[in-house]
Amino acid sequence: MTNVVVGAGSGMGIAVARKLAPRGRLIIADYNLAGVETLAAELGGDVTAVKCDITDQADIDALFAKVDDLEALVVTAGLSTSQAEGRRILQVNLAGVAQLLKAAEPKLREGTVGVCFASQSGYLVPHVPELFDVLDKPLEPDLLDRLDEFFEVDNRGLAYQASKRGVHRLARNLAHTWGRKGARILSLSPGINDTPMNRGDEANNPEVMAKIIADSPLGRRGTPEEIANVVAFLTSPDASYMTGSDVLVDGGMVTALPSYAWEGKLRAHQPA
């Protein structure tokens, strides 16, 4: 049996890989090959490091060629607002994840579990059915053009939130496809975590981010290990009746998120 963690080169991906390593054969993949090679050396055992850009079909095919019996696929890979422009964020966080999941389908079998990282910020996207219809087709070649009819896709914050809302819906929409093979799929939405990525985002909006953390019920950031603990549960038989839903792991932080991000930003559409 093989567990696969994509995005294992940093932050929460590293924590997830460390948590799953004792289960047996593990493939850790990342755009940054050096990062996963270092982690593989640390973990020891039956661990294989692979370079994978989830927007590159050749990389994805090479990854799954190494998988013989897929037990769990955990996708932590993604870009934040401090790392890329809006279009690239959507290409990686939504289209790339969908591309990866499509390639995984031939490997599904009874008991396979998929967990795709989304974000608490996905809950801020207004409920616009027409927008959701576009998010529900992430592999369409005109995805970005169609989304641009609803909001400025070059806006990093809106693009990030929309990409993560799309991941919520991706897990929900694929539940039947996976379920027919006896497999489960979920999304997982962390809050602000103590990772290099989140620290980079905080540096761009220090006052806003500090207020969100302070106003949240637990009043602190999460840790990668706390997220990895939830992933370990979701990918275990103990969560055997969970599929198609998003698991919010944010210390209640979603209750403190500012709600003004989309005000005046929707183009010719209003929330239902």
C-alpha distance (Angstrom), angle and dihedral (degrees) to the residues before:
residue distance angle dihedral
M1 . . .
T2 3.79 . .
N3 3.78 130.1 .
V4 3.81 116.9 -160.7
V5 3.80 126.6 -160.9
V6 3.80 115.1 -172.1
G7 3.79 113.2 -164.3
A8 3.80 93.3 31.3
G9 3.79 95.1 141.9
S10 3.79 96.9 91.0
G11 3.79 148.6 3.5
M12 3.78 118.2 -5.7
G13 3.80 91.7 1.9
I14 3.80 90.4 63.7
A15 3.80 91.2 49.4
V16 3.81 91.6 49.6
A17 3.80 91.9 49.1
R18 3.80 91.4 50.7
K19 3.80 90.3 49.9
L20 3.81 94.8 49.7
A21 3.81 97.5 40.4
P22 3.84 95.0 88.6
R23 3.83 90.3 59.8
G24 3.79 93.9 74.1
R25 3.78 134.7 -103.4
L26 3.80 111.1 31.2
I27 3.79 132.0 -174.5
I28 3.79 115.4 -163.1
A29 3.79 117.0 -166.7
D30 3.77 134.3 -177.2
Y31 3.80 142.3 153.3
N32 3.81 84.4 -114.2
L33 3.82 103.1 66.1
A34 3.80 93.6 -177.2
G35 3.79 90.2 58.7
V36 3.79 95.3 55.3
E37 3.80 92.3 41.0
T38 3.80 88.7 57.3
L39 3.79 90.7 48.2
A40 3.81 92.1 48.0
A41 3.80 90.1 53.9
E42 3.81 89.7 50.7
L43 3.80 94.8 48.2
G44 3.80 97.0 44.1
G45 3.78 119.8 -175.3
D46 3.79 122.9 77.5
V47 3.80 98.0 -16.0
T48 3.81 124.3 138.6
A49 3.80 122.9 -164.8
V50 3.81 117.0 -149.3
K51 3.80 133.6 179.5
C52 3.79 110.7 -126.5
D53 3.78 131.2 171.7
I54 3.80 101.9 -171.3
T55 3.80 90.9 -148.0
D56 3.82 91.0 57.8
Q57 3.80 113.2 82.8
A58 3.80 92.5 -161.2
D59 3.81 91.0 56.6
I60 3.80 91.0 47.2
D61 3.81 92.4 49.7
A62 3.80 91.1 48.9
L63 3.80 90.2 51.3
F64 3.80 95.7 52.2
A65 3.79 91.6 43.4
K66 3.82 85.0 70.3
V67 3.82 93.2 52.9
D68 3.79 116.7 90.7
D69 3.82 103.8 164.6
L70 3.79 113.9 15.4
E71 3.77 113.3 -148.1
A72 3.80 100.6 162.8
L73 3.79 135.9 0.0
V74 3.80 114.5 -164.0
V75 3.80 116.8 -175.4
T76 3.79 113.1 -163.4
A77 3.82 94.0 152.2
G78 3.78 116.8 122.1
L79 3.78 147.3 116.5
S80 3.79 128.2 -109.9
T81 3.78 130.8 -149.6
S82 3.79 90.9 -94.4
Q83 3.80 92.5 55.8
A84 3.80 108.7 48.6
E85 3.78 148.6 4.5
G86 3.79 120.3 -87.5
R87 3.79 96.6 -99.3
R88 3.79 93.1 51.6
I89 3.79 90.9 47.1
L90 3.80 90.4 56.3
Q91 3.81 92.5 44.8
V92 3.81 92.4 53.8
N93 3.79 104.9 30.7
L94 3.79 97.5 43.9
A95 3.81 113.7 12.0
G96 3.81 92.7 36.6
V97 3.79 93.5 50.0
A98 3.81 90.2 48.0
Q99 3.80 90.3 49.5
L100 3.80 90.5 51.6
L101 3.81 93.4 48.4
K102 3.79 92.1 49.3
A103 3.80 89.9 54.1
A104 3.80 90.1 49.8
E105 3.80 94.6 58.2
P106 3.85 96.8 87.8
K107 3.81 88.0 55.2
L108 3.80 95.9 54.2
R109 3.78 118.8 114.7
E110 3.79 139.0 156.4
G111 3.80 107.6 -49.4
T112 3.80 99.5 14.8
V113 3.80 112.7 142.3
G114 3.79 129.6 -161.0
V115 3.80 124.5 -164.5
C116 3.81 118.8 -175.8
F117 3.78 120.0 -168.9
A118 3.78 115.2 -125.6
S119 3.82 125.0 157.9
Q120 3.77 142.6 -113.0
S121 3.81 86.2 -114.0
G122 3.79 89.7 69.9
Y123 3.80 86.8 75.5
L124 3.80 90.2 66.2
V125 3.81 94.2 67.2
P126 3.82 107.9 107.6
H127 3.78 118.0 -115.6
V128 3.79 102.9 -102.2
P129 3.83 110.3 154.9
E130 3.81 93.0 -157.6
L131 3.80 90.6 53.7
F132 3.78 90.7 48.3
D133 3.79 89.7 51.7
V134 3.82 88.1 60.1
L135 3.82 93.7 44.3
D136 3.80 87.5 52.3
K137 3.82 90.3 64.7
P138 3.82 102.2 53.5
L139 3.81 95.1 156.2
E140 3.80 95.3 58.7
P141 3.83 109.5 117.0
D142 3.80 91.7 -131.8
L143 3.82 94.4 51.1
L144 3.81 95.5 122.0
D145 3.80 94.2 45.5
R146 3.79 91.4 50.2
L147 3.80 92.7 47.4
D148 3.80 89.3 49.4
E149 3.79 87.1 65.5
F150 3.81 87.6 67.4
F151 3.81 103.8 35.7
E152 3.78 140.7 -6.2
V153 3.79 102.4 -82.2
D154 3.80 90.3 -160.4
N155 3.80 88.1 66.3
R156 3.80 101.5 101.2
G157 3.78 96.7 -156.1
L158 3.80 95.9 49.1
A159 3.81 92.0 42.2
Y160 3.80 90.9 52.1
Q161 3.79 94.0 48.7
A162 3.80 92.1 46.1
S163 3.79 91.8 48.5
K164 3.79 91.3 53.9
R165 3.79 93.0 45.6
G166 3.79 85.3 52.6
V167 3.81 90.2 55.4
H168 3.81 89.8 52.7
R169 3.78 88.9 55.0
L170 3.79 93.5 41.8
A171 3.80 91.7 60.7
R172 3.78 91.0 45.3
N173 3.80 93.9 48.6
L174 3.81 94.9 46.2
A175 3.80 94.9 49.3
H176 3.82 92.6 93.2
T177 3.81 93.7 47.4
W178 3.79 91.5 49.7
G179 3.78 93.2 40.0
R180 3.80 92.6 58.5
K181 3.79 86.4 64.6
G182 3.79 93.8 45.2
A183 3.81 91.7 -104.0
R184 3.80 131.2 129.5
I185 3.81 131.3 -143.5
L186 3.79 131.4 -170.8
S187 3.76 140.5 166.0
L188 3.79 122.4 -132.0
S189 3.80 123.9 -152.7
P190 3.81 116.3 -158.6
G191 3.78 122.9 -167.2
I192 3.80 123.7 -137.3
N193 3.78 105.0 -37.7
D194 3.77 132.6 -167.7
T195 3.81 95.3 -106.9
P196 3.81 133.2 123.3
M197 3.82 89.8 -108.3
N198 3.79 93.9 53.1
R199 3.80 92.0 43.4
G200 3.80 88.0 54.9
D201 3.79 90.7 52.5
E202 3.79 91.0 47.8
A203 3.80 90.7 53.6
N204 3.82 89.6 58.9
N205 3.83 93.8 51.4
P206 3.80 105.8 18.6
E207 3.81 98.4 160.8
V208 3.81 95.5 45.8
M209 3.79 94.0 44.9
A210 3.80 92.9 46.0
K211 3.81 90.4 51.8
I212 3.81 92.3 49.7
I213 3.80 90.2 52.1
A214 3.81 94.1 44.6
D215 3.82 93.6 46.8
S216 3.80 95.2 47.5
P217 3.82 118.3 103.6
L218 3.81 94.7 -108.3
G219 3.79 93.9 36.1
R220 3.80 96.1 -140.5
R221 3.78 145.4 79.3
G222 3.76 119.8 -93.0
T223 3.79 122.2 -116.8
P224 3.81 127.4 -124.4
E225 3.80 88.6 -120.9
E226 3.81 91.6 58.2
I227 3.79 89.7 53.7
A228 3.81 91.9 45.9
N229 3.80 89.7 53.6
V230 3.81 90.0 58.2
V231 3.81 91.5 47.1
A232 3.80 89.4 52.4
F233 3.81 89.3 54.9
L234 3.81 95.2 45.0
T235 3.81 91.9 51.1
S236 3.79 92.9 48.1
P237 3.82 130.2 85.9
D238 3.82 87.3 -108.1
A239 3.83 87.7 76.5
S240 3.81 94.2 46.3
Y241 3.83 94.7 132.0
M242 3.80 95.8 50.1
T243 3.80 119.8 99.1
G244 3.80 141.2 128.8
S245 3.80 95.1 27.1
D246 3.78 138.8 101.6
V247 3.78 119.0 -115.0
L248 3.80 111.0 -148.6
V249 3.82 111.4 -150.8
D250 3.78 103.6 173.0
G251 3.78 109.3 117.1
G252 3.80 87.3 -109.5
M253 3.81 90.3 -61.0
V254 3.81 93.0 139.0
T255 3.80 87.5 74.3
A256 3.83 89.6 63.6
L257 3.81 98.9 46.4
P258 3.82 115.7 119.4
S259 3.79 111.1 -110.5
Y260 3.80 99.7 -156.2
A261 3.81 100.0 83.2
W262 3.81 94.5 99.6
E263 3.81 98.2 38.0
G264 3.78 108.7 127.7
K265 3.81 91.1 -5.2
L266 3.81 101.1 99.3
R267 3.79 113.4 97.4
A268 3.82 114.8 -135.1
H269 3.80 93.9 -33.2
Q270 3.77 132.5 95.5
P271 3.80 129.4 -157.7
A272 3.78 115.1 -93.8
